[in-house]
Amino acid sequence: MGVALRDIIADYKIPITWEGLPGVAAIDANNALYQFLTIIRQPDGTPLMDERGRVTSHLSGILFRAGNFLGKGVKPVFVFDGKPALLKQETIDERRRRRDEAGERWKEALERGDEAEAYKQARSSTRVDKTIIETSKELLRLMGLPSVQAPGEGEAQAAYMVTQGDARYAVSQDYDTLLFGTPTLVRNLTVSGRRKIHGRTVVVNPERIVLSEVLDGLRITREQLIEIGILVGTDFNEGVNGIGPKKGLKIVQNGEFAAKIQEKLPGFDPAPVVEMFLHPAVTNDYSLSWGMPDVEGIKKMLCDGYQFSEERVNKALEGFAVKAGQKTLESWF
């Protein structure tokens, strides 16, 4: 779920149009899949499924969103999480517990016919499992889109790829990506457009955050931004009760971080968490290339395998400058 820094980051979120987004986008794949699975659901919260009961929301999200990206000049590379750090196990266990509880509340709401509550709880029960990741990778391969397997956190790998110049920006909903050092973070890219939120239709637009602007504006270093994250709480540590981002900012600016940790969390050593963000596990073992989609392979997987509408698949492929049976991407390149 990321670190809660919104209150001190808000002034540095810059709305951006699609005209400002062309280039390589390193997408936090697990985060994007979570968004697809959360949003693409029936009114009672049931995810899209085929006739065998297999979830297809993520496949629909990848197909249509990636096609939209390419049609607008954005070249996506999906970066998947690797093995979670031991520091994250407590967070993982807590998330699993919350999802399980939400799943039970979803069933109860369905039984009593409370559709609004069912939808809410269903979203909270969203999980990205092995099958979802494997089928996502297969669809990306058929679409001719690159993916990268991170050794650790996907957002850390995405941030690294931006610092290396292999991507123009990282894409994630989580502010952790800034703590991992991405020079530029774009949010809302995988969920932009019209969305129903709390029963209202709203328009969600992409927004860009530049790390150097955040640090300069807040008069802090990246290390101090990490310290604020530690005070608030990250995926790798529990925060200090009663300290939000604004209070955390003041503590760090006054040079009181170490004293506050010692006072409120005696025995806790923040150094491993700082190290996790400054020097995360990343890899250079990746190759980025965008090839022609295997149109027939995509249709075989989605239409024959998961009962997707061939008409809708053809529509999605228009974003690749490809129509059914056409074998060229010249207009895209």
Secondary structure, DSSP 8 states (H G I E B T S, - for coil): -----HHHHGGG-EE--GGG--EEEEEEHHHHHHHHHHHSB-TTS-B-B-TT--B-HHHHHHHHHHHHHHHTTEEEEEEE--S--GGGHHHHHHHHHHHHHHHHHHHHHHHTT-HHHHHHHHHHT----HHHHHHHHHHHHHTT--EEE-SS-HHHHHHHHHHTTS-SEEE-S-THHHHTT-SEEEESTTT-EEEEETTEEEEE--EEEEHHHHHHHHT--HHHHHHHHHHH-BTTB---TT--HHHHHHHHHTT-HHHHHHHHSTT---HHHHHHHHS---------------HHHHHIIIIIHH---HHHHHHHHGGGT--TT----TTT-
